[in-house]
Amino acid sequence: MRFAQPLSSSMKSYLSGWLITGVVLIVDMVWLGLTDYTLKPGSMTAASEGVLVLLSIAALLRGLGSIPRYKTITAKFRYVNVSDIAAWCAVLVCFVPAMCVLSYLCVTVDAPLIEKTLIRFDRAVGFDWISTYRWVHAHPHVQQFLALAYESGRWQLIALPLILGLSGRREALPDFFFLIALASVLLLVLSTPFPASSAFVYFNVNDPNTAATVSDFAALREGTLRVIDLANPQGLISMPSFHTALAVLFTYSLRHVRGLFGVAVALNAAMIVSTPTQGGHYLADVVGGVVLAAVTIQISKARFYRRRTDNVPGIPTIGRGVL
């Protein structure tokens, strides 16, 4: 009697990605159901439609790639790689808004604020946030450069799956997703019991794209915001800085891509430098973001080591074999 063929490692990874996303969605739904917080109608429409489109593209390209008569052309245009990209982007498109909702709900826990501790750390190492902010905005070219560097985070999140998927390494896409997912979970584990208001708010900075971009934080803690609008989400977590963590993770993810690693180092170094003045983060937040990324990478390496060991010939794996 022959057992059913075990799932490939790539399919196991993909299902694990959807499992993680599903768990986050369930937590969101249960939390929303037990409270009077709601999502603005239509908030998830764009994400849902995006997931369906991406999955359809993935299935279509995978199907065409399996037809012998199209083998040459599908190999030339890397249909299988593009199919993988679309499939993993579908997971990301679902995961990101689900985590965004959860981050909003975590703010409602209303734990004691710790920004005074963060400011004491900054001062202890000689960093004056308000003086740095004023200096940057007194130099328009510096401010514009840092603004572009800071905004590059969202574009890198879109571009990296494309780059990694076409790099020829099948494990690159799942590794990237698990880095982002793990960092996101650790971020909420750390920030929920230790929240901090933005430096924009603490130092009463009301320039364009400053305090107004984090206004939901106080409203959630006060209980005056009950409807979460995913069409206009705000980054509400100060410590650790997720922008900083992403900068490190983006660079780490491109370490094997020739010609782009150096660009990633320069771009993401600039993004980290931009984080205090463009994102309203304390220097302590930036340090925390680097630590968050380092912990995430170390856990990811342990996962990779286990996966590599599981694939070593001669080591028994449950579910394989013939009776």
C-alpha positions as CSV (number, residue, x, y, z in Angstrom):
1,M,0.0,0.0,0.0
2,R,1.5,3.3,-1.1
3,F,1.0,6.5,0.9
4,A,-0.3,9.6,-0.9
5,Q,2.5,11.7,-2.3
6,P,3.6,14.3,0.3
7,L,3.3,18.0,-0.5
8,S,6.4,19.7,-1.9
9,S,8.3,22.0,0.4
10,S,7.3,25.0,-1.7
11,M,3.6,24.1,-1.4
12,K,4.0,23.5,2.3
13,S,5.5,27.0,2.7
14,Y,2.7,28.5,0.6
15,L,0.0,26.9,2.7
16,S,1.9,28.0,5.9
17,G,1.8,31.5,4.6
18,W,-2.0,31.4,4.1
19,L,-2.3,29.7,7.5
20,I,-0.5,32.6,9.2
21,T,-2.7,35.1,7.3
22,G,-5.8,33.2,8.2
23,V,-4.9,33.2,11.9
24,V,-4.4,37.0,11.8
25,L,-7.8,37.4,10.1
26,I,-9.5,35.2,12.7
27,V,-8.0,37.2,15.5
28,D,-9.2,40.4,13.8
29,M,-12.8,39.1,13.4
30,V,-13.0,37.7,16.9
31,W,-11.7,41.0,18.4
32,L,-14.0,43.1,16.3
33,G,-16.9,40.8,17.2
34,L,-16.3,41.1,20.9
35,T,-16.1,44.9,20.8
36,D,-17.9,47.7,19.2
37,Y,-15.0,48.5,16.8
38,T,-15.9,48.0,13.1
39,L,-14.3,48.2,9.7
40,K,-15.5,51.0,7.4
41,P,-17.7,49.3,4.7
42,G,-15.7,48.4,1.7
43,S,-12.4,48.6,3.5
44,M,-11.4,45.1,2.4
45,T,-12.8,45.3,-1.1
46,A,-9.6,46.4,-2.8
47,A,-7.6,43.7,-1.0
48,S,-10.1,41.0,-1.8
49,E,-10.3,41.9,-5.4
50,G,-6.5,42.1,-5.6
51,V,-6.1,38.6,-4.1
52,L,-8.6,37.1,-6.6
53,V,-6.9,38.8,-9.5
54,L,-3.4,37.6,-8.4
55,L,-4.6,34.1,-7.7
56,S,-6.2,33.9,-11.1
57,I,-3.0,35.1,-12.8
58,A,-1.0,32.5,-10.8
59,A,-3.4,29.7,-11.8
60,L,-3.5,30.7,-15.4
61,L,0.2,31.0,-15.8
62,R,0.8,27.7,-13.9
63,G,-1.8,26.0,-16.2
64,L,-0.2,27.3,-19.4
65,G,3.2,26.3,-18.1
66,S,2.1,22.7,-17.7
67,I,1.0,22.3,-21.3
68,P,3.7,20.6,-23.4
69,R,3.1,22.6,-26.6
70,Y,3.7,25.9,-24.8
71,K,6.8,24.7,-22.9
72,T,9.3,26.7,-24.9
73,I,7.5,30.0,-24.7
74,T,6.5,29.6,-21.1
75,A,10.1,28.9,-20.1
76,K,11.3,31.9,-22.1
77,F,9.0,34.3,-20.4
78,R,9.3,32.6,-17.0
79,Y,5.7,31.8,-16.5
80,V,6.4,29.6,-13.5
81,N,8.4,32.3,-11.8
82,V,5.7,34.9,-12.5
83,S,3.1,32.5,-11.2
84,D,5.0,32.2,-8.0
85,I,5.3,35.9,-7.7
86,A,1.5,36.4,-8.2
87,A,0.7,33.6,-5.7
88,W,2.9,35.0,-2.9
89,C,1.8,38.6,-3.7
90,A,-1.8,37.4,-3.1
91,V,-0.8,36.3,0.4
92,L,0.9,39.6,1.1
93,V,-2.0,41.6,-0.2
94,C,-4.2,39.8,2.3
95,F,-1.7,39.7,5.2
96,V,-0.8,43.4,5.2
97,P,-4.3,44.9,5.8
98,A,-5.1,42.1,8.2
99,M,-2.1,43.1,10.3
100,C,-3.0,46.8,9.9
101,V,-6.4,46.1,11.5
102,L,-4.7,44.1,14.3
103,S,-2.3,47.0,14.9
104,Y,-5.2,49.4,15.3
105,L,-7.0,47.0,17.7
106,C,-3.8,46.6,19.8
107,V,-3.6,50.4,20.3
108,T,-7.0,50.2,22.0
109,V,-5.4,48.1,24.9
110,D,-4.4,51.6,26.1
111,A,-1.3,50.5,28.0
112,P,0.8,53.2,29.8
113,L,2.8,55.4,27.4
114,I,6.6,55.1,27.4
115,E,7.7,58.1,25.3
116,K,9.4,59.8,28.3
117,T,11.6,56.8,28.7
118,L,12.5,56.9,25.0
119,I,13.3,60.6,25.2
120,R,15.6,60.0,28.2
121,F,17.4,57.4,26.1
122,D,17.8,59.8,23.2
123,R,19.2,62.5,25.5
124,A,21.5,60.1,27.2
125,V,23.2,59.3,23.9
126,G,23.2,63.0,22.9
127,F,20.3,63.0,20.4
128,D,18.0,66.1,20.4
129,W,15.0,65.2,18.3
130,I,13.5,68.7,18.0
131,S,16.8,70.3,17.0
132,T,17.4,67.6,14.4
133,Y,13.9,68.1,13.0
134,R,14.4,71.8,12.7
135,W,17.8,71.5,11.1
136,V,16.4,69.1,8.4
137,H,13.5,71.4,7.6
138,A,15.8,74.4,7.4
139,H,17.5,72.6,4.5
140,P,14.8,71.8,1.9
141,H,17.1,69.6,-0.3
142,V,17.9,67.4,2.7
143,Q,14.3,67.3,3.7
144,Q,13.2,66.3,0.2
145,F,15.9,63.6,-0.1
146,L,14.9,62.1,3.3
147,A,11.2,62.2,2.3
148,L,11.9,60.2,-0.8
149,A,14.0,57.8,1.1
150,Y,11.2,57.3,3.7
151,E,8.5,56.8,1.1
152,S,10.7,54.2,-0.7
153,G,9.6,51.7,1.9
154,R,6.2,51.1,0.4
155,W,7.6,50.8,-3.2
156,Q,10.3,48.4,-2.0
157,L,7.6,46.2,-0.5
158,I,6.0,46.0,-3.9
159,A,9.2,45.7,-5.9
160,L,11.0,43.1,-3.9
161,P,8.7,40.1,-4.6
162,L,9.1,40.8,-8.3
163,I,12.9,41.0,-8.0
164,L,13.2,38.0,-5.8
165,G,10.7,35.9,-7.8
166,L,12.7,36.5,-11.0
167,S,16.1,35.9,-9.3
168,G,15.8,32.1,-9.9
169,R,15.8,31.1,-6.2
170,R,12.5,29.3,-5.4
171,E,12.9,29.9,-1.6
172,A,13.4,33.6,-2.0
173,L,9.7,34.5,-2.0
174,P,8.6,32.4,0.9
175,D,11.6,33.6,2.9
176,F,10.7,37.2,2.2
177,F,7.1,36.7,3.3
178,F,8.1,34.9,6.5
179,L,10.5,37.7,7.4
180,I,7.8,40.3,7.0
181,A,5.2,38.2,8.8
182,L,7.5,37.3,11.7
183,A,8.7,40.9,12.1
184,S,5.0,42.1,12.1
185,V,4.0,39.7,14.8
186,L,7.0,40.5,17.0
187,L,6.3,44.2,16.4
188,L,2.8,43.9,18.0
189,V,4.1,41.7,20.8
190,L,6.6,44.4,21.8
191,S,4.6,47.6,21.0
192,T,1.2,46.6,22.5
193,P,2.3,46.6,26.2
194,F,4.8,49.5,25.6
195,P,3.1,52.1,23.4
196,A,4.4,55.6,22.7
197,S,2.9,58.6,21.1
198,S,4.8,59.9,18.0
199,A,7.5,62.5,18.4
200,F,5.4,64.7,16.2
201,V,2.7,64.7,18.9
202,Y,5.0,64.9,21.9
203,F,6.9,67.9,20.5
204,N,3.7,69.5,19.1
205,V,4.8,69.5,15.5
206,N,1.9,70.3,13.1
207,D,3.7,70.8,9.8
208,P,2.1,69.0,6.8
209,N,2.6,65.2,7.0
210,T,3.5,65.2,10.6
211,A,1.0,65.0,13.6
212,A,-2.0,64.6,11.3
213,T,-0.6,61.3,10.0
214,V,-0.8,59.7,13.4
215,S,-4.0,61.3,14.7
216,D,-5.7,57.9,15.0
217,F,-3.4,56.9,17.9
218,A,-4.9,59.2,20.4
219,A,-8.4,58.7,19.1
220,L,-8.2,55.0,19.5
221,R,-6.8,55.3,23.1
222,E,-9.5,57.8,24.0
223,G,-12.2,55.6,22.5
224,T,-13.5,58.2,20.1
225,L,-12.5,56.3,17.0
226,R,-14.6,53.2,16.5
227,V,-14.5,52.7,12.7
228,I,-11.3,51.6,11.1
229,D,-10.7,52.9,7.6
230,L,-8.2,50.8,5.7
231,A,-8.4,53.1,2.8
232,N,-6.4,55.6,4.8
233,P,-4.4,53.6,7.3
234,Q,-1.8,55.2,9.6
235,G,1.4,53.9,11.1
236,L,0.6,54.0,14.8
237,I,3.5,52.1,16.3
238,S,6.5,54.1,17.6
239,M,8.7,51.6,19.4
240,P,10.2,49.7,17.7
241,S,10.3,51.5,14.3
242,F,8.9,49.1,11.7
243,H,10.3,51.3,8.9
244,T,13.8,50.7,10.3
245,A,13.2,47.0,10.6
246,L,11.9,46.8,7.0
247,A,15.0,48.7,5.8
248,V,17.2,46.0,7.3
249,L,15.0,43.2,6.1
250,F,14.8,44.6,2.6
251,T,18.6,44.8,2.4
252,Y,19.0,41.3,3.9
253,S,16.5,39.9,1.3
254,L,18.6,41.2,-1.6
255,R,22.0,40.0,-0.3
256,H,22.1,37.3,-3.1
257,V,20.9,39.5,-5.9
258,R,23.9,40.7,-7.9
259,G,24.0,44.4,-8.8
260,L,21.2,45.3,-6.4
261,F,22.6,44.6,-3.0
262,G,24.8,47.7,-3.0
263,V,21.9,49.8,-4.1
264,A,19.7,48.3,-1.3
265,V,22.4,49.1,1.3
266,A,22.5,52.8,0.2
267,L,18.8,53.2,-0.2
268,N,17.8,51.6,3.1
269,A,20.6,53.3,5.0
270,A,19.0,56.6,3.8
271,M,15.6,55.2,4.8
272,I,16.8,54.5,8.4
273,V,18.4,58.0,8.6
274,S,15.0,59.5,7.5
275,T,13.0,57.7,10.1
276,P,13.2,60.1,13.0
277,T,12.3,63.3,11.1
278,Q,10.0,61.9,8.4
279,G,8.3,59.2,10.5
280,G,8.2,61.0,13.9
281,H,10.3,58.3,15.6
282,Y,12.7,58.7,18.5
283,L,16.2,57.5,18.1
284,A,15.4,54.8,20.6
285,D,12.7,53.6,18.1
286,V,15.3,53.3,15.4
287,V,17.6,51.2,17.7
288,G,14.6,49.1,18.6
289,G,13.8,48.6,14.9
290,V,17.4,47.3,14.2
291,V,17.1,44.9,17.1
292,L,13.7,43.7,15.9
293,A,15.2,43.0,12.4
294,A,18.2,41.2,13.9
295,V,16.0,38.9,16.0
296,T,13.7,38.3,13.0
297,I,16.7,37.3,10.8
298,Q,18.1,35.0,13.5
299,I,14.8,33.2,13.9
300,S,14.5,32.9,10.1
301,K,18.0,31.4,9.9
302,A,17.0,28.8,12.4
303,R,14.0,28.0,10.3
304,F,16.2,27.7,7.2
305,Y,18.6,25.4,9.0
306,R,15.8,23.1,10.0
307,R,14.4,23.1,6.5
308,R,17.8,22.3,5.0
309,T,18.3,19.4,7.5
310,D,14.9,18.0,6.6
311,N,15.9,17.8,3.0
312,V,19.2,16.0,3.6
313,P,19.1,12.5,2.0
314,G,19.2,9.7,4.5
315,I,17.4,11.5,7.3
316,P,13.9,10.0,7.7
317,T,10.9,12.2,7.1
318,I,7.4,11.4,8.4
319,G,5.0,10.5,5.6
320,R,7.6,9.2,3.1
321,G,8.1,5.6,2.2
322,V,6.2,2.5,1.1
323,L,4.5,-0.2,3.2
